[in-house]
Amino acid sequence: MIATLRGLLTAKAPGTVVVEAGGVGYRVCAPLTVTDRLPATGAEVFLLTELIVREDSQTLYGFLDERSRALFCRLMRVSGIGAKTALAMLSAMDADAMLSAIAKGDTVLLSSAPGIGEKTAQRLIVELRGEALSLGADVGGEQSDAAQALAALGYKKPEIQRALAAMRKSGEEYPTPAEEIRAALKILAKR
C-alpha cells in the first residue's frame, strides 16, 4: 500500500494531480479542497494517500492531513457511498465542516454535497455522529455536554476524546448526558 507520497508536482487540475517521485509520475485523485491548496507545478509536495484497488483499476487518493484521509475511508464504509462520492463530498466541504455537520445532524448541509440526498445524509449522521463527536467536531462553537462537563472537571481534551471514542466503540447507548458523563468518568478512572 502507498501511504504517503513526496515528490515534484508536475501537473495540477481540479480533482487530479501528478506527483513525480523516483522517476515515476503518480496520478493522484484529490478533493478540490486539496488541489486548491497545493502550490504551483514545479514545487515539492507531500500527500497522505489511500490506494484503492478494484478489479479493473488501482486509484490513488491524496490528502493534506490525516483527519481528511481517515474521514474519506470512513465515508466509504457507509452504505451507498463509494470513493467517487466520498471525494465529491470532501470537495464540497473540508473535513472539519463535514464532521461538524454530521455532529449537528445538519442534513441540509450534508445533502448539498454532490451525490448525497436527504436519506443518505441521514444515514451518514446515524452511522458517523459518534465518531464525529469523539473527534472533537465543532457543534456550534460548543462541545458535547459530556465533553464540556469533563473539561470543567479538569480533564484534558485528548483524555476526553479517548474516553468518548472508547464509549462510542463499545456500542452502548447513553440516552442522557448524565449517563454519558458517568460512563466517561468510569473509563477515565481506569486509566
Secondary structure as a PSIPRED ss2 file (coil, helix, strand):
# PSIPRED VFORMAT (PSIPRED V4.0)

   1 M C   1.000  0.000  0.000
   2 I C   1.000  0.000  0.000
   3 A C   1.000  0.000  0.000
   4 T E   0.000  0.000  1.000
   5 L E   0.000  0.000  1.000
   6 R E   0.000  0.000  1.000
   7 G E   0.000  0.000  1.000
   8 L E   0.000  0.000  1.000
   9 L E   0.000  0.000  1.000
  10 T E   0.000  0.000  1.000
  11 A E   0.000  0.000  1.000
  12 K E   0.000  0.000  1.000
  13 A E   0.000  0.000  1.000
  14 P C   1.000  0.000  0.000
  15 G C   1.000  0.000  0.000
  16 T E   0.000  0.000  1.000
  17 V E   0.000  0.000  1.000
  18 V E   0.000  0.000  1.000
  19 V E   0.000  0.000  1.000
  20 E E   0.000  0.000  1.000
  21 A E   0.000  0.000  1.000
  22 G C   1.000  0.000  0.000
  23 G C   1.000  0.000  0.000
  24 V E   0.000  0.000  1.000
  25 G E   0.000  0.000  1.000
  26 Y E   0.000  0.000  1.000
  27 R E   0.000  0.000  1.000
  28 V E   0.000  0.000  1.000
  29 C E   0.000  0.000  1.000
  30 A C   1.000  0.000  0.000
  31 P C   1.000  0.000  0.000
  32 L H   0.000  1.000  0.000
  33 T H   0.000  1.000  0.000
  34 V H   0.000  1.000  0.000
  35 T H   0.000  1.000  0.000
  36 D C   1.000  0.000  0.000
  37 R C   1.000  0.000  0.000
  38 L C   1.000  0.000  0.000
  39 P C   1.000  0.000  0.000
  40 A C   1.000  0.000  0.000
  41 T C   1.000  0.000  0.000
  42 G C   1.000  0.000  0.000
  43 A C   1.000  0.000  0.000
  44 E E   0.000  0.000  1.000
  45 V E   0.000  0.000  1.000
  46 F E   0.000  0.000  1.000
  47 L E   0.000  0.000  1.000
  48 L E   0.000  0.000  1.000
  49 T E   0.000  0.000  1.000
  50 E E   0.000  0.000  1.000
  51 L E   0.000  0.000  1.000
  52 I E   0.000  0.000  1.000
  53 V E   0.000  0.000  1.000
  54 R C   1.000  0.000  0.000
  55 E C   1.000  0.000  0.000
  56 D C   1.000  0.000  0.000
  57 S C   1.000  0.000  0.000
  58 Q E   0.000  0.000  1.000
  59 T E   0.000  0.000  1.000
  60 L E   0.000  0.000  1.000
  61 Y E   0.000  0.000  1.000
  62 G E   0.000  0.000  1.000
  63 F E   0.000  0.000  1.000
  64 L C   1.000  0.000  0.000
  65 D C   1.000  0.000  0.000
  66 E H   0.000  1.000  0.000
  67 R H   0.000  1.000  0.000
  68 S H   0.000  1.000  0.000
  69 R H   0.000  1.000  0.000
  70 A H   0.000  1.000  0.000
  71 L H   0.000  1.000  0.000
  72 F H   0.000  1.000  0.000
  73 C H   0.000  1.000  0.000
  74 R H   0.000  1.000  0.000
  75 L H   0.000  1.000  0.000
  76 M C   1.000  0.000  0.000
  77 R C   1.000  0.000  0.000
  78 V C   1.000  0.000  0.000
  79 S C   1.000  0.000  0.000
  80 G C   1.000  0.000  0.000
  81 I C   1.000  0.000  0.000
  82 G C   1.000  0.000  0.000
  83 A H   0.000  1.000  0.000
  84 K H   0.000  1.000  0.000
  85 T H   0.000  1.000  0.000
  86 A H   0.000  1.000  0.000
  87 L H   0.000  1.000  0.000
  88 A H   0.000  1.000  0.000
  89 M H   0.000  1.000  0.000
  90 L H   0.000  1.000  0.000
  91 S H   0.000  1.000  0.000
  92 A H   0.000  1.000  0.000
  93 M C   1.000  0.000  0.000
  94 D C   1.000  0.000  0.000
  95 A H   0.000  1.000  0.000
  96 D H   0.000  1.000  0.000
  97 A H   0.000  1.000  0.000
  98 M H   0.000  1.000  0.000
  99 L H   0.000  1.000  0.000
 100 S H   0.000  1.000  0.000
 101 A H   0.000  1.000  0.000
 102 I H   0.000  1.000  0.000
 103 A H   0.000  1.000  0.000
 104 K H   0.000  1.000  0.000
 105 G C   1.000  0.000  0.000
 106 D C   1.000  0.000  0.000
 107 T H   0.000  1.000  0.000
 108 V H   0.000  1.000  0.000
 109 L H   0.000  1.000  0.000
 110 L H   0.000  1.000  0.000
 111 S C   1.000  0.000  0.000
 112 S C   1.000  0.000  0.000
 113 A C   1.000  0.000  0.000
 114 P C   1.000  0.000  0.000
 115 G C   1.000  0.000  0.000
 116 I C   1.000  0.000  0.000
 117 G C   1.000  0.000  0.000
 118 E H   0.000  1.000  0.000
 119 K H   0.000  1.000  0.000
 120 T H   0.000  1.000  0.000
 121 A H   0.000  1.000  0.000
 122 Q H   0.000  1.000  0.000
 123 R H   0.000  1.000  0.000
 124 L H   0.000  1.000  0.000
 125 I H   0.000  1.000  0.000
 126 V H   0.000  1.000  0.000
 127 E H   0.000  1.000  0.000
 128 L H   0.000  1.000  0.000
 129 R H   0.000  1.000  0.000
 130 G H   0.000  1.000  0.000
 131 E H   0.000  1.000  0.000
 132 A H   0.000  1.000  0.000
 133 L H   0.000  1.000  0.000
 134 S H   0.000  1.000  0.000
 135 L C   1.000  0.000  0.000
 136 G C   1.000  0.000  0.000
 137 A C   1.000  0.000  0.000
 138 D C   1.000  0.000  0.000
 139 V C   1.000  0.000  0.000
 140 G C   1.000  0.000  0.000
 141 G C   1.000  0.000  0.000
 142 E C   1.000  0.000  0.000
 143 Q C   1.000  0.000  0.000
 144 S C   1.000  0.000  0.000
 145 D H   0.000  1.000  0.000
 146 A H   0.000  1.000  0.000
 147 A H   0.000  1.000  0.000
 148 Q H   0.000  1.000  0.000
 149 A H   0.000  1.000  0.000
 150 L H   0.000  1.000  0.000
 151 A H   0.000  1.000  0.000
 152 A H   0.000  1.000  0.000
 153 L C   1.000  0.000  0.000
 154 G C   1.000  0.000  0.000
 155 Y C   1.000  0.000  0.000
 156 K C   1.000  0.000  0.000
 157 K H   0.000  1.000  0.000
 158 P H   0.000  1.000  0.000
 159 E H   0.000  1.000  0.000
 160 I H   0.000  1.000  0.000
 161 Q H   0.000  1.000  0.000
 162 R H   0.000  1.000  0.000
 163 A H   0.000  1.000  0.000
 164 L H   0.000  1.000  0.000
 165 A H   0.000  1.000  0.000
 166 A H   0.000  1.000  0.000
 167 M H   0.000  1.000  0.000
 168 R H   0.000  1.000  0.000
 169 K H   0.000  1.000  0.000
 170 S H   0.000  1.000  0.000
 171 G C   1.000  0.000  0.000
 172 E C   1.000  0.000  0.000
 173 E C   1.000  0.000  0.000
 174 Y C   1.000  0.000  0.000
 175 P C   1.000  0.000  0.000
 176 T C   1.000  0.000  0.000
 177 P H   0.000  1.000  0.000
 178 A H   0.000  1.000  0.000
 179 E H   0.000  1.000  0.000
 180 E H   0.000  1.000  0.000
 181 I H   0.000  1.000  0.000
 182 R H   0.000  1.000  0.000
 183 A H   0.000  1.000  0.000
 184 A H   0.000  1.000  0.000
 185 L H   0.000  1.000  0.000
 186 K H   0.000  1.000  0.000
 187 I H   0.000  1.000  0.000
 188 L H   0.000  1.000  0.000
 189 A H   0.000  1.000  0.000
 190 K H   0.000  1.000  0.000
 191 R C   1.000  0.000  0.000
